[in-house]
């Protein structure tokens, strides 16, 4: 009732609203750019996130990790993750079985970049992003971009060599 002295039992209580990609089951799909240009990017935030997994290899606290996924479109992909309002960000790449393929943490540069070579076209991969520090102030926004580097021609190595016929009059 507006204007009455009756209050809800929720007053004074606090709770956290989880964001949809707070775990790998709610991972947000990323778009892979078909060229080396970041035409399409995804902006994310770790504000309101909780810890899903412990930090791998002692890279920070991971108490605010968020998840993204993509389906590989090429055997080689390039990644760029830029800090927005987030302090030192850490990101990790996983295969479809959630086995870590590597951790990137380079506080001195933004964007932080890496390449995935040997990916299987059609397979799903995951990216987990979190702030290195455990303080609420270190949480914030970031931007992810995945691009496709120029792929080598199919005959780039001996196994794809083109057979030539020498002195063929035709």
Backbone as JSON Lines, residues from 0, in Angstrom:
{"i":0,"aa":"X","n":[0.83,-1.18,0.0],"ca":[0.0,0.0,0.0],"c":[0.88,1.24,0.0]}
{"i":1,"aa":"X","n":[0.73,2.1,-0.97],"ca":[1.51,3.34,-1.02],"c":[1.06,4.26,0.1]}
{"i":2,"aa":"X","n":[2.0,4.85,0.78],"ca":[1.67,5.8,1.82],"c":[1.41,5.17,3.17]}
{"i":3,"aa":"X","n":[1.37,3.86,3.26],"ca":[1.14,3.23,4.57],"c":[2.49,2.97,5.23]}
{"i":4,"aa":"X","n":[2.46,2.58,6.46],"ca":[3.69,2.29,7.19],"c":[4.02,0.8,7.15]}
{"i":5,"aa":"X","n":[3.44,0.07,6.21],"ca":[3.73,-1.35,6.06],"c":[4.87,-1.51,5.06]}
{"i":6,"aa":"X","n":[5.9,-2.26,5.45],"ca":[7.07,-2.44,4.6],"c":[7.24,-3.91,4.24]}
{"i":7,"aa":"X","n":[7.85,-4.15,3.12],"ca":[8.13,-5.5,2.67],"c":[9.21,-6.11,3.55]}
{"i":8,"aa":"X","n":[9.17,-7.43,3.68],"ca":[10.21,-8.13,4.44],"c":[11.53,-8.14,3.68]}
{"i":9,"aa":"X","n":[11.55,-7.72,2.41],"ca":[12.77,-7.67,1.62],"c":[13.62,-6.45,1.95]}
{"i":10,"aa":"X","n":[13.07,-5.45,2.59],"ca":[13.85,-4.26,2.94],"c":[14.98,-4.67,3.87]}
{"i":11,"aa":"X","n":[16.16,-4.22,3.55],"ca":[17.33,-4.55,4.37],"c":[18.02,-5.83,3.92]}
{"i":12,"aa":"X","n":[17.4,-6.6,3.05],"ca":[18.03,-7.81,2.55],"c":[18.78,-7.49,1.27]}
{"i":13,"aa":"X","n":[19.82,-8.23,1.02],"ca":[20.54,-8.02,-0.23],"c":[20.64,-9.34,-0.98]}
{"i":14,"aa":"X","n":[20.67,-9.24,-2.29],"ca":[20.83,-10.42,-3.11],"c":[21.5,-10.01,-4.41]}
{"i":15,"aa":"X","n":[22.07,-10.97,-5.09],"ca":[22.77,-10.7,-6.34],"c":[21.98,-11.31,-7.48]}
{"i":16,"aa":"X","n":[21.76,-10.53,-8.5],"ca":[21.12,-11.04,-9.7],"c":[22.21,-11.53,-10.63]}
{"i":17,"aa":"X","n":[22.16,-12.8,-10.97],"ca":[23.18,-13.37,-11.84],"c":[22.97,-12.93,-13.27]}
{"i":18,"aa":"X","n":[24.06,-12.75,-13.98],"ca":[23.95,-12.41,-15.39],"c":[23.86,-13.71,-16.18]}
{"i":19,"aa":"X","n":[23.24,-13.69,-17.37],"ca":[22.95,-14.93,-18.1],"c":[24.17,-15.78,-18.43]}
{"i":20,"aa":"X","n":[25.32,-15.17,-18.69],"ca":[26.5,-15.94,-19.06],"c":[27.47,-16.12,-17.9]}
{"i":21,"aa":"X","n":[26.92,-16.27,-16.7],"ca":[27.72,-16.45,-15.5],"c":[28.37,-17.84,-15.44]}
{"i":22,"aa":"X","n":[27.95,-18.75,-16.3],"ca":[28.58,-20.07,-16.4],"c":[28.57,-20.52,-17.85]}
{"i":23,"aa":"X","n":[29.25,-21.61,-18.14],"ca":[29.39,-22.05,-19.54],"c":[28.06,-22.45,-20.17]}
{"i":24,"aa":"X","n":[27.09,-22.9,-19.36],"ca":[25.77,-23.26,-19.9],"c":[25.04,-22.06,-20.5]}
{"i":25,"aa":"X","n":[25.32,-20.87,-20.01],"ca":[24.68,-19.66,-20.52],"c":[25.58,-18.83,-21.42]}
{"i":26,"aa":"X","n":[26.65,-19.46,-21.93],"ca":[27.63,-18.74,-22.76],"c":[26.94,-18.02,-23.92]}
{"i":27,"aa":"X","n":[27.35,-16.78,-24.13],"ca":[26.81,-15.95,-25.22],"c":[27.59,-16.25,-26.49]}
{"i":28,"aa":"X","n":[26.86,-16.45,-27.6],"ca":[27.49,-16.76,-28.89],"c":[28.19,-15.53,-29.46]}
{"i":29,"aa":"X","n":[29.4,-15.72,-29.94],"ca":[30.19,-14.67,-30.57],"c":[30.15,-14.82,-32.08]}
{"i":30,"aa":"X","n":[30.25,-13.7,-32.78],"ca":[30.33,-13.7,-34.23],"c":[31.8,-13.68,-34.65]}
{"i":31,"aa":"X","n":[32.14,-14.54,-35.61],"ca":[33.51,-14.55,-36.14],"c":[33.52,-13.72,-37.42]}
{"i":32,"aa":"X","n":[34.37,-12.72,-37.46],"ca":[34.52,-11.9,-38.67],"c":[35.22,-12.73,-39.74]}
{"i":33,"aa":"X","n":[34.75,-12.63,-40.97],"ca":[35.28,-13.47,-42.06],"c":[36.57,-12.92,-42.66]}
{"i":34,"aa":"X","n":[37.05,-11.79,-42.15],"ca":[38.3,-11.22,-42.63],"c":[39.17,-10.86,-41.43]}
{"i":35,"aa":"X","n":[40.25,-10.12,-41.69],"ca":[41.16,-9.71,-40.62],"c":[40.7,-8.43,-39.92]}
{"i":36,"aa":"X","n":[39.53,-7.9,-40.31],"ca":[39.0,-6.66,-39.75],"c":[37.94,-6.95,-38.7]}
{"i":37,"aa":"X","n":[38.0,-6.21,-37.57],"ca":[36.99,-6.35,-36.5],"c":[35.75,-5.53,-36.85]}
{"i":38,"aa":"X","n":[34.96,-6.03,-37.76],"ca":[33.72,-5.36,-38.13],"c":[32.65,-5.57,-37.06]}
{"i":39,"aa":"X","n":[32.55,-6.8,-36.56],"ca":[31.58,-7.14,-35.53],"c":[32.32,-7.48,-34.24]}
{"i":40,"aa":"X","n":[31.95,-6.82,-33.14],"ca":[32.53,-7.08,-31.83],"c":[31.4,-7.34,-30.84]}
{"i":41,"aa":"X","n":[31.76,-7.89,-29.7],"ca":[30.81,-8.13,-28.63],"c":[31.33,-7.46,-27.37]}
{"i":42,"aa":"X","n":[30.5,-6.61,-26.76],"ca":[30.86,-5.96,-25.51],"c":[30.25,-6.75,-24.36]}
{"i":43,"aa":"X","n":[31.05,-6.99,-23.32],"ca":[30.59,-7.75,-22.17],"c":[30.93,-7.05,-20.88]}
{"i":44,"aa":"X","n":[30.47,-7.63,-19.79],"ca":[30.76,-7.09,-18.46],"c":[30.9,-8.24,-17.46]}
{"i":45,"aa":"X","n":[31.74,-8.02,-16.47],"ca":[31.88,-8.99,-15.38],"c":[31.16,-8.51,-14.12]}
{"i":46,"aa":"X","n":[30.52,-7.35,-14.2],"ca":[29.79,-6.81,-13.04],"c":[28.6,-7.72,-12.76]}
{"i":47,"aa":"X","n":[28.49,-8.22,-11.55],"ca":[27.39,-9.1,-11.15],"c":[27.69,-10.57,-11.35]}
{"i":48,"aa":"X","n":[28.85,-10.9,-11.91],"ca":[29.19,-12.3,-12.15],"c":[29.79,-12.94,-10.89]}
{"i":49,"aa":"X","n":[29.73,-14.26,-10.84],"ca":[30.3,-15.02,-9.73],"c":[31.3,-16.03,-10.29]}
{"i":50,"aa":"X","n":[32.01,-16.7,-9.41],"ca":[33.03,-17.65,-9.84],"c":[32.41,-18.97,-10.28]}
{"i":51,"aa":"X","n":[32.83,-19.45,-11.45],"ca":[32.4,-20.75,-11.96],"c":[33.47,-21.79,-11.68]}
{"i":52,"aa":"X","n":[34.69,-21.47,-12.07],"ca":[35.85,-22.34,-11.89],"c":[36.96,-21.54,-11.23]}
{"i":53,"aa":"X","n":[37.85,-22.24,-10.55],"ca":[39.02,-21.56,-9.98],"c":[39.9,-21.07,-11.11]}
{"i":54,"aa":"X","n":[40.69,-20.06,-10.84],"ca":[41.63,-19.55,-11.84],"c":[42.64,-20.63,-12.18]}
{"i":55,"aa":"X","n":[42.93,-20.75,-13.46],"ca":[43.91,-21.73,-13.92],"c":[45.31,-21.15,-13.81]}
{"i":56,"aa":"X","n":[46.27,-21.98,-13.44],"ca":[47.68,-21.61,-13.49],"c":[47.99,-20.34,-12.68]}
{"i":57,"aa":"X","n":[47.22,-20.07,-11.62],"ca":[47.44,-18.95,-10.71],"c":[47.28,-17.58,-11.37]}
{"i":58,"aa":"X","n":[46.42,-17.46,-12.37],"ca":[46.14,-16.19,-13.01],"c":[44.94,-15.54,-12.35]}
{"i":59,"aa":"X","n":[45.14,-14.78,-11.3],"ca":[44.07,-14.02,-10.66],"c":[43.13,-14.87,-9.82]}
{"i":60,"aa":"X","n":[41.93,-14.29,-9.56],"ca":[40.97,-14.93,-8.67],"c":[39.77,-15.55,-9.38]}
{"i":61,"aa":"X","n":[39.4,-15.08,-10.53],"ca":[38.28,-15.61,-11.33],"c":[36.95,-15.59,-10.58]}
{"i":62,"aa":"X","n":[36.79,-14.66,-9.64],"ca":[35.54,-14.6,-8.87],"c":[34.43,-13.85,-9.61]}
{"i":63,"aa":"X","n":[34.7,-13.46,-10.85],"ca":[33.71,-12.71,-11.64],"c":[33.76,-13.16,-13.11]}
{"i":64,"aa":"X","n":[33.9,-14.48,-13.33],"ca":[34.07,-14.96,-14.7],"c":[32.74,-14.99,-15.47]}
{"i":65,"aa":"X","n":[32.86,-14.66,-16.77],"ca":[31.72,-14.71,-17.69],"c":[32.15,-15.51,-18.92]}
{"i":66,"aa":"X","n":[31.17,-16.12,-19.59],"ca":[31.46,-17.1,-20.64],"c":[30.87,-16.68,-21.98]}
{"i":67,"aa":"X","n":[31.62,-17.03,-23.03],"ca":[31.22,-16.81,-24.43],"c":[31.56,-18.08,-25.2]}
{"i":68,"aa":"X","n":[30.91,-18.28,-26.34],"ca":[31.22,-19.44,-27.16],"c":[31.18,-19.05,-28.64]}
{"i":69,"aa":"X","n":[31.82,-19.85,-29.45],"ca":[31.8,-19.65,-30.9],"c":[31.99,-21.0,-31.57]}
{"i":70,"aa":"X","n":[31.51,-21.1,-32.78],"ca":[31.71,-22.28,-33.6],"c":[32.77,-21.93,-34.63]}
{"i":71,"aa":"X","n":[33.85,-22.68,-34.64],"ca":[34.99,-22.37,-35.51],"c":[34.57,-22.42,-36.98]}
{"i":72,"aa":"X","n":[35.02,-21.41,-37.72],"ca":[34.75,-21.31,-39.16],"c":[36.01,-21.47,-40.0]}
{"i":73,"aa":"X","n":[37.18,-21.6,-39.33],"ca":[38.45,-21.73,-40.04],"c":[39.44,-22.47,-39.15]}
{"i":74,"aa":"X","n":[40.49,-22.99,-39.75],"ca":[41.48,-23.73,-38.98],"c":[42.38,-22.82,-38.14]}
{"i":75,"aa":"X","n":[42.32,-21.52,-38.44],"ca":[43.1,-20.54,-37.69],"c":[42.22,-19.32,-37.43]}
{"i":76,"aa":"X","n":[42.22,-18.84,-36.19],"ca":[41.43,-17.66,-35.8],"c":[42.28,-16.75,-34.93]}
{"i":77,"aa":"X","n":[42.02,-15.45,-35.0],"ca":[42.72,-14.47,-34.18],"c":[41.73,-13.83,-33.2]}
{"i":78,"aa":"X","n":[42.19,-13.6,-31.97],"ca":[41.35,-13.05,-30.91],"c":[41.94,-11.74,-30.41]}
{"i":79,"aa":"X","n":[41.05,-10.81,-30.08],"ca":[41.44,-9.53,-29.53],"c":[40.42,-9.17,-28.45]}
{"i":80,"aa":"X","n":[40.88,-8.98,-27.23],"ca":[39.97,-8.59,-26.14],"c":[40.52,-7.31,-25.53]}
{"i":81,"aa":"X","n":[39.7,-6.26,-25.57],"ca":[40.1,-4.94,-25.1],"c":[39.42,-4.61,-23.78]}
{"i":82,"aa":"X","n":[40.19,-4.02,-22.87],"ca":[39.62,-3.55,-21.6],"c":[38.78,-2.32,-21.88]}
{"i":83,"aa":"X","n":[37.61,-2.27,-21.25],"ca":[36.81,-1.06,-21.23],"c":[37.03,-0.44,-19.86]}
{"i":84,"aa":"X","n":[36.08,-0.67,-18.94],"ca":[36.22,-0.18,-17.57],"c":[36.86,-1.21,-16.65]}
{"i":85,"aa":"X","n":[37.08,-2.43,-17.14],"ca":[37.68,-3.49,-16.32],"c":[39.17,-3.19,-16.12]}
{"i":86,"aa":"X","n":[39.66,-3.54,-14.95],"ca":[41.08,-3.39,-14.67],"c":[41.86,-4.4,-15.49]}
{"i":87,"aa":"X","n":[42.71,-5.16,-14.87],"ca":[43.5,-6.19,-15.54],"c":[42.58,-7.37,-15.85]}
{"i":88,"aa":"X","n":[42.34,-7.62,-17.13],"ca":[41.48,-8.75,-17.47],"c":[42.32,-9.97,-17.82]}
{"i":89,"aa":"X","n":[41.73,-11.13,-17.56],"ca":[42.33,-12.42,-17.89],"c":[41.31,-13.15,-18.74]}
{"i":90,"aa":"X","n":[41.78,-13.84,-19.76],"ca":[40.85,-14.65,-20.54],"c":[41.46,-15.98,-20.89]}
{"i":91,"aa":"X","n":[40.58,-16.95,-21.02],"ca":[41.01,-18.33,-21.21],"c":[40.17,-18.97,-22.31]}
{"i":92,"aa":"X","n":[40.82,-19.76,-23.14],"ca":[40.15,-20.45,-24.24],"c":[39.99,-21.92,-23.87]}
{"i":93,"aa":"X","n":[38.79,-22.46,-24.14],"ca":[38.48,-23.86,-23.83],"c":[37.95,-24.56,-25.07]}
{"i":94,"aa":"X","n":[38.18,-25.87,-25.14],"ca":[37.55,-26.65,-26.2],"c":[36.13,-27.03,-25.78]}
{"i":95,"aa":"X","n":[35.43,-27.8,-26.61],"ca":[34.02,-28.12,-26.33],"c":[33.84,-28.98,-25.08]}
{"i":96,"aa":"X","n":[34.89,-29.65,-24.63],"ca":[34.84,-30.46,-23.4],"c":[35.24,-29.65,-22.18]}
{"i":97,"aa":"X","n":[35.41,-28.34,-22.36],"ca":[35.84,-27.41,-21.31],"c":[37.22,-27.74,-20.75]}
{"i":98,"aa":"X","n":[38.1,-28.18,-21.64],"ca":[39.51,-28.37,-21.3],"c":[40.23,-27.1,-21.75]}
{"i":99,"aa":"X","n":[40.99,-26.51,-20.84],"ca":[41.69,-25.27,-21.14],"c":[42.73,-25.45,-22.24]}
{"i":100,"aa":"X","n":[42.71,-24.52,-23.21],"ca":[43.69,-24.5,-24.29],"c":[44.74,-23.42,-24.05]}
{"i":101,"aa":"X","n":[44.53,-22.58,-23.03],"ca":[45.51,-21.54,-22.72],"c":[44.9,-20.34,-22.05]}
{"i":102,"aa":"X","n":[45.73,-19.63,-21.29],"ca":[45.31,-18.43,-20.56],"c":[46.11,-17.24,-21.08]}
{"i":103,"aa":"X","n":[45.43,-16.1,-21.26],"ca":[46.08,-14.87,-21.7],"c":[45.91,-13.83,-20.6]}
{"i":104,"aa":"X","n":[47.02,-13.25,-20.14],"ca":[46.98,-12.17,-19.16],"c":[48.19,-11.27,-19.41]}
{"i":105,"aa":"X","n":[47.94,-10.15,-20.05],"ca":[49.01,-9.22,-20.35],"c":[48.55,-7.84,-19.91]}
{"i":106,"aa":"X","n":[48.81,-7.49,-18.66],"ca":[48.31,-6.26,-18.07],"c":[48.79,-5.01,-18.8]}
{"i":107,"aa":"X","n":[49.93,-5.09,-19.42],"ca":[50.53,-3.88,-20.0],"c":[49.96,-3.5,-21.36]}
{"i":108,"aa":"X","n":[49.21,-4.38,-22.0],"ca":[48.67,-4.04,-23.31],"c":[47.16,-4.28,-23.38]}
{"i":109,"aa":"X","n":[46.53,-3.47,-24.18],"ca":[45.12,-3.66,-24.51],"c":[44.96,-3.18,-25.94]}
{"i":110,"aa":"X","n":[44.5,-3.97,-26.84],"ca":[43.87,-5.27,-26.57],"c":[44.9,-6.38,-26.31]}
{"i":111,"aa":"X","n":[44.42,-7.4,-25.63],"ca":[45.21,-8.62,-25.44],"c":[44.85,-9.53,-26.59]}
{"i":112,"aa":"X","n":[45.86,-10.07,-27.27],"ca":[45.62,-10.83,-28.48],"c":[46.23,-12.22,-28.4]}
{"i":113,"aa":"X","n":[45.66,-13.13,-29.19],"ca":[46.18,-14.49,-29.3],"c":[45.61,-15.09,-30.58]}
{"i":114,"aa":"X","n":[46.23,-16.17,-31.02],"ca":[45.75,-16.9,-32.19],"c":[45.49,-18.35,-31.82]}
{"i":115,"aa":"X","n":[44.5,-18.92,-32.45],"ca":[44.2,-20.34,-32.3],"c":[44.49,-20.97,-33.66]}
{"i":116,"aa":"X","n":[45.45,-21.87,-33.69],"ca":[45.74,-22.59,-34.93],"c":[45.39,-24.05,-34.72]}
{"i":117,"aa":"X","n":[44.98,-24.68,-35.77],"ca":[44.61,-26.09,-35.68],"c":[43.21,-26.32,-35.13]}
{"i":118,"aa":"X","n":[42.37,-25.29,-35.14],"ca":[41.0,-25.5,-34.66],"c":[40.23,-26.32,-35.68]}
{"i":119,"aa":"X","n":[39.23,-27.02,-35.21],"ca":[38.43,-27.85,-36.09],"c":[37.18,-27.08,-36.5]}
{"i":120,"aa":"X","n":[37.03,-26.88,-37.8],"ca":[35.86,-26.16,-38.33],"c":[34.6,-26.91,-37.9]}
{"i":121,"aa":"X","n":[33.64,-26.18,-37.35],"ca":[32.39,-26.76,-36.88],"c":[32.37,-27.1,-35.41]}
{"i":122,"aa":"X","n":[33.54,-27.13,-34.76],"ca":[33.58,-27.4,-33.32],"c":[33.29,-26.14,-32.52]}
{"i":123,"aa":"X","n":[32.69,-26.33,-31.35],"ca":[32.38,-25.23,-30.45],"c":[33.55,-25.03,-29.48]}
{"i":124,"aa":"X","n":[33.91,-23.78,-29.27],"ca":[34.96,-23.4,-28.33],"c":[34.38,-22.36,-27.38]}
{"i":125,"aa":"X","n":[34.98,-22.22,-26.18],"ca":[34.5,-21.29,-25.16],"c":[35.61,-20.31,-24.79]}
{"i":126,"aa":"X","n":[35.21,-19.1,-24.43],"ca":[36.11,-18.1,-23.89],"c":[35.56,-17.67,-22.54]}
{"i":127,"aa":"X","n":[36.41,-17.68,-21.53],"ca":[36.04,-17.22,-20.19],"c":[36.85,-15.97,-19.89]}
{"i":128,"aa":"X","n":[36.17,-14.9,-19.47],"ca":[36.82,-13.62,-19.18],"c":[36.56,-13.27,-17.71]}
{"i":129,"aa":"X","n":[37.59,-12.77,-17.02],"ca":[37.41,-12.32,-15.64],"c":[38.49,-11.3,-15.3]}
{"i":130,"aa":"X","n":[38.27,-10.57,-14.2],"ca":[39.27,-9.6,-13.76],"c":[40.29,-10.31,-12.86]}
{"i":131,"aa":"X","n":[41.53,-9.9,-12.96],"ca":[42.61,-10.52,-12.19],"c":[42.4,-10.32,-10.69]}
{"i":132,"aa":"X","n":[42.03,-9.11,-10.3],"ca":[41.89,-8.77,-8.88],"c":[40.55,-9.25,-8.33]}
{"i":133,"aa":"X","n":[40.48,-9.34,-7.03],"ca":[39.24,-9.81,-6.39],"c":[38.36,-8.67,-5.89]}
{"i":134,"aa":"X","n":[38.74,-7.43,-6.16],"ca":[37.94,-6.3,-5.68],"c":[36.78,-6.03,-6.64]}
{"i":135,"aa":"X","n":[35.69,-5.54,-6.1],"ca":[34.53,-5.19,-6.91],"c":[34.9,-4.09,-7.9]}
{"i":136,"aa":"X","n":[35.77,-3.18,-7.51],"ca":[36.17,-2.07,-8.38],"c":[36.92,-2.55,-9.62]}
{"i":137,"aa":"X","n":[37.52,-3.74,-9.59],"ca":[38.27,-4.24,-10.75],"c":[37.37,-4.82,-11.84]}
{"i":138,"aa":"X","n":[36.12,-5.07,-11.5],"ca":[35.17,-5.62,-12.47],"c":[34.75,-4.52,-13.43]}
{"i":139,"aa":"X","n":[34.31,-4.92,-14.63],"ca":[33.88,-3.9,-15.57],"c":[33.63,-4.45,-16.95]}
{"i":140,"aa":"X","n":[33.74,-3.58,-17.94],"ca":[33.41,-3.94,-19.31],"c":[34.65,-4.25,-20.14]}
{"i":141,"aa":"X","n":[34.42,-4.93,-21.25],"ca":[35.47,-5.31,-22.19],"c":[34.81,-5.59,-23.53]}
{"i":142,"aa":"X","n":[35.62,-5.7,-24.58],"ca":[35.12,-5.97,-25.93],"c":[35.91,-7.12,-26.53]}
{"i":143,"aa":"X","n":[35.19,-8.09,-27.12],"ca":[35.81,-9.26,-27.76],"c":[35.64,-9.17,-29.27]}
{"i":144,"aa":"X","n":[36.7,-9.52,-29.99],"ca":[36.64,-9.6,-31.44],"c":[37.38,-10.86,-31.89]}
{"i":145,"aa":"X","n":[36.75,-11.61,-32.8],"ca":[37.4,-12.77,-33.41],"c":[37.45,-12.51,-34.91]}
{"i":146,"aa":"X","n":[38.65,-12.65,-35.48],"ca":[38.82,-12.45,-36.92],"c":[39.42,-13.72,-37.55]}
{"i":147,"aa":"X","n":[39.3,-13.76,-38.85],"ca":[39.83,-14.89,-39.62],"c":[41.05,-14.4,-40.39]}
{"i":148,"aa":"X","n":[42.23,-14.9,-40.04],"ca":[43.41,-14.49,-40.8],"c":[43.34,-15.04,-42.22]}
{"i":149,"aa":"X","n":[44.1,-14.44,-43.11],"ca":[44.16,-14.94,-44.47],"c":[44.65,-16.38,-44.43]}
{"i":150,"aa":"X","n":[43.88,-17.29,-45.0],"ca":[44.22,-18.71,-44.98],"c":[45.19,-19.02,-46.11]}
{"i":151,"aa":"X","n":[46.17,-19.89,-45.85],"ca":[47.11,-20.26,-46.91],"c":[46.4,-21.08,-47.98]}
{"i":152,"aa":"X","n":[46.93,-21.08,-49.19],"ca":[46.31,-21.89,-50.24],"c":[46.43,-23.39,-49.91]}
{"i":153,"aa":"X","n":[45.58,-24.2,-50.51],"ca":[45.56,-25.63,-50.21],"c":[46.86,-26.32,-50.58]}
{"i":154,"aa":"X","n":[47.63,-25.74,-51.48],"ca":[48.91,-26.36,-51.87],"c":[50.09,-25.67,-51.18]}
{"i":155,"aa":"X","n":[49.88,-25.21,-49.95],"ca":[50.9,-24.49,-49.21],"c":[52.0,-25.41,-48.68]}
{"i":156,"aa":"X","n":[51.76,-26.73,-48.67],"ca":[52.79,-27.66,-48.24],"c":[52.8,-28.87,-49.18]}
{"i":157,"aa":"X","n":[53.76,-29.74,-48.99],"ca":[53.94,-30.86,-49.91],"c":[52.72,-31.77,-50.0]}
{"i":158,"aa":"X","n":[51.97,-31.94,-48.9],"ca":[50.82,-32.84,-48.94],"c":[49.71,-32.31,-49.85]}
{"i":159,"aa":"X","n":[49.69,-31.02,-50.16],"ca":[48.66,-30.45,-51.03],"c":[49.22,-30.04,-52.39]}
{"i":160,"aa":"X","n":[50.39,-30.57,-52.73],"ca":[51.05,-30.18,-53.98],"c":[50.21,-30.54,-55.19]}
{"i":161,"aa":"X","n":[50.28,-29.69,-56.19],"ca":[49.58,-29.91,-57.45],"c":[50.52,-30.69,-58.38]}
{"i":162,"aa":"X","n":[49.99,-31.73,-58.99],"ca":[50.79,-32.54,-59.9],"c":[50.93,-31.82,-61.22]}
{"i":163,"aa":"X","n":[52.16,-31.68,-61.69],"ca":[52.44,-31.03,-62.96],"c":[52.96,-32.06,-63.95]}
{"i":164,"aa":"X","n":[52.57,-31.92,-65.19],"ca":[53.07,-32.79,-66.24],"c":[54.06,-31.98,-67.07]}
{"i":165,"aa":"X","n":[55.32,-32.42,-67.09],"ca":[56.38,-31.69,-67.77],"c":[56.34,-32.02,-69.28]}
{"i":166,"aa":"X","n":[56.5,-30.99,-70.08],"ca":[56.55,-31.12,-71.54],"c":[55.29,-31.74,-72.13]}
{"i":167,"aa":"X","n":[54.15,-31.49,-71.53],"ca":[52.87,-31.98,-72.06],"c":[52.43,-31.05,-73.19]}
{"i":168,"aa":"X","n":[52.28,-31.57,-74.44],"ca":[51.9,-30.7,-75.53],"c":[50.45,-30.23,-75.46]}
{"i":169,"aa":"X","n":[49.68,-30.76,-74.57],"ca":[48.26,-30.37,-74.47],"c":[48.13,-29.35,-73.4]}
